[in-house]
Amino acid sequence: MRALALALIAGACSGDRAGGEASAYLDALDGGPDACAALSSADLRGECVAFAAYDRAREGRLSEALAACDAAPEGRWRDECVFLAADGAGVHGEEARTLCRRAGRWWQQCVGHAINREAEAVFERFPPGREPEALDALQAVVARYIGGGEVRDKARRLLVARIAGRTEGGPFTRASCGRAPADVCRDAYAERVRLAALGHEAGGAPVFDAPGGAEPWRAACGRRVSVERAAAAGLPTWTADAEAVVAAAWARLCAR
């Protein structure tokens, strides 16, 4: 977070001014929310308070962090301050719901992060092989934050993402899906393809420079996408036990 702020300072200023603002910014962060008032830029003051509140919340000083947020001018930075404080403290349950309602424009992201934190606990309780129970538990978690038809979809996406990450860097296997339904396993492979094509696996660059805004994995599409074709395109391969779910995934990825 500090690196991002320093990059913004450098972009907005030049020469000695940028260096002076950067130094003042770091001094203010180290000094806590009150020290942020010394910064000349209103945006930097707001950002400084938000990041300082995040640091305080991570240290177990959530009340102090929220007091700093309450003292910030109403608007973007106060909203972000509450969001970062909630993240820093790692809140969940009713406390998370209460704080996220105060996060204004960051409400959705705040709730999403809280759900993800609780999802981690679900996956610890239900390891590979217990995917049906994990999905039920995930739905219960999501339902505490949001309602309607999105509950099952969100819970399902969480399980898909978890399975997709189990074999990252290696071939996709049906065994990695455990007892998950075939459609969840199918979508987990498709998620790996999307991430790899966009350069999110192993921190790489995007695999394709897709013309005209097309999905970048389409360069691998053909009458049949073989393991060799996927490998040649730099996309995830798979083992023989996953052939059926992977074929279904490619059919959906390549559909027009």
N, C-alpha and C positions, 0 to 999 in steps of 0.2 A: 504493500500500500504506500509506503513512504517513497519507494522508487517511482511509482506512478505520479505522485504529487510533485516530486522533483523534476520529472520529465515535463509536466505541465508548466512549472515555473520557468524551465529553460525555454519552452516554446513561446511563452508570453513575454519573456524579457531577453535581454542580451547583455553580454559582457559582465561588468562588475555588478550590475543591478541583479542579474540572475543569480550570481553567486551570493550576493547579500541576502536576497529573499530566501534562497535555499538554506543558508546558514540560520537565518532567523526562524524559518519554519522548523528545522530540526531542533533548535533550542526550545521553541515553544512546545513541541511535542514532548520533549523530555521534561519540561516544566509542568505539564498537565494542562487541562482545559483553560484555566484562568490565564495562563501565559499566552494563549493564542490571541488575546486581545491586542498584543503588540504588533501583529501583522498588519500591513497597510492595505492589503487587498481583502475585500469583503468575502470573496469566494474562498480565498486561502484561509481566512479566519474560520469560516464555516466548516471547511474540510478538516482543518486542524482540530477543531473541537470534536468532530465526528470520529476521527482516528484516535484522538486522545481518549475519548470515551470507550472506544473499542479496547484499547490497551488496559484501561481501568477495569472493564468488565472481565477481561481475560484473567486479571489478577484477583478476581473474586470480589471486586468493589463495584457491584452493579448499581447500588443505590447512588453512589457518587457519580457514576457514569450517567445515569438518568437525570440527576440533578443538573449536570452540565448540559445535557440535551435540552432540558426544560428552559435553561437560561439562553439558549441560542435563539436567534430570530425565527419566527414561524415561517415555514416553507421548506424548500428542498433540503437544506442542510439539517434542519431539525429532524425531518423525516428520516434522512439517511443516518443521522446520529443514533436514533432509537433502533433502527434496523441493525446497525453495526454493534450496538451494545447488546442486543438480543443474541446476535451471532457470537460475540465474544464470550458471553456468559454461557452459551450452549443451552439456552432454556428450552423447555418442551412442555407439552400439556397445557394446562390452563394459564400458566405464567407466559408461555409463548403466545397463546391466543390473545391475551391481554396486551402484551407489548406490540404484537404485530398490528393490532387495531390502531395503535398510536403511530405506526410507521408510515401512515399516509400513502403517498404514491409508491412506496416500497412494500406495501402490504403483501402483495402476491409473492414477491421474492422472499420476504420474511417467513411467510407460511411455508413456502416450498422448502426452505432450508430447515425449518423445524421438523417437517415431515421426513426429510432425508436423515436427520439425526435420529429420529425414532426408528426409521427403517433399518438403520445399522444395528440397533438392538434386536430387531426382529430377526435379521439374518444371523446374528450370533446365537439366538435361541433355536433357530431352525436352519441347520447347515445343509449342504447339498444332500439330496435324497428326501428332503422334507418340504419340497416346493409347494405342494397343495396347502399345507398348514401355514407356510410362510405367506402365501397369497391371502388366505383368510385373515391372518394377523395384520397384514399390510392394509387390507380394506378397513379393518377396525381403526387403525391409526389414521388413515386418510379421512375417514368419516368424522373424526373428532375435529377436523379443521375445515373441511368443505363438504358440501352436500350434493344431492342430485345425481345425475347419471355419470358425472365425472369420477365418482369414487372408485368404481371398479377399474375404469380405464387408467387412472393414475396409479392405482396399486399394481396393475398389470405391467405398466411401463417400468415401475421400479424393479419388478422381478425380471423383466426382459433385460434391463440394463445390468443387473447383477450377474445374470447368466452370461451376457455378452462379454463381461470383463473376466470371466473365469479362465478363458483360454487365450487372452490377449497376448500376442507375440508368437503364438503357436497355432497349429491347425485346430479348427473348430471340431468338437467331438459331440456325438449324441450323448455320450456318458456325462458330459459337463452339464447337461440339462437336468440330470437327475430324474425325478418323477414329474417334471413339468409337462403339461400337455404339448402335443406336437406343434400347435399353432404358436405357443409361447417360445418353444425352441426355434421354430422357423424365424420368428421375429427377432430373436436374439442374434442369429447369424446375420440377418439383414442389418441390424444395428451395428454390428462389427464392420460390415461393408461400408456403411455410411461414414462411420468414424474414420476408418482407414482411408477412404477416398478423400475425405476432407483434411487428412493429415493429423488426426488426433491420436492415432496409435503410435506409441513410442516416440512422441514428440516430433514426428517427421513433417516434411512439407507435403502439401496436397499431391496426391498421386496423379491426378489429371488436371489439365487446364481445359475445362469443358467449354466448348464454343457456345455462344448464344444462351448462356445461363442454364444449359442442360445439366441434369444430375450427373456428377462427375464419374459415377460408376458405369454409365451407359456405354462407355468405350469397350467394356468387357462383354456386353450383351451379344448374344447370337442365338442361333436355333437351339443350341445347348451350351451352357457354360460349364466347361470341364475344370477339373482341378488345375490342369496345366494352363488353361486360358486365364483363370483367376490369378495364378502365380505370376504369369507373364505380365499381368497388369498391375502387379504389386498389391493385390487384394487378398483377403484371408482365404486360406485353403481349408480343407476339411478331410476328415478320415472317412473310411468306407461306411462306418456305422451311422454317419450323419448324411449320407447321400440323399435320402428321401426328403428330409426337412430342408436341406440346402437347395435342392432342386425346386421345392415349393417357394423358397425365399427368392431365388433368382427369377422365377416366373412373375412374382409380384414386383420385384425391383425393375424388371425390364418391360413390364406391361406399359402400353401406350394408351 
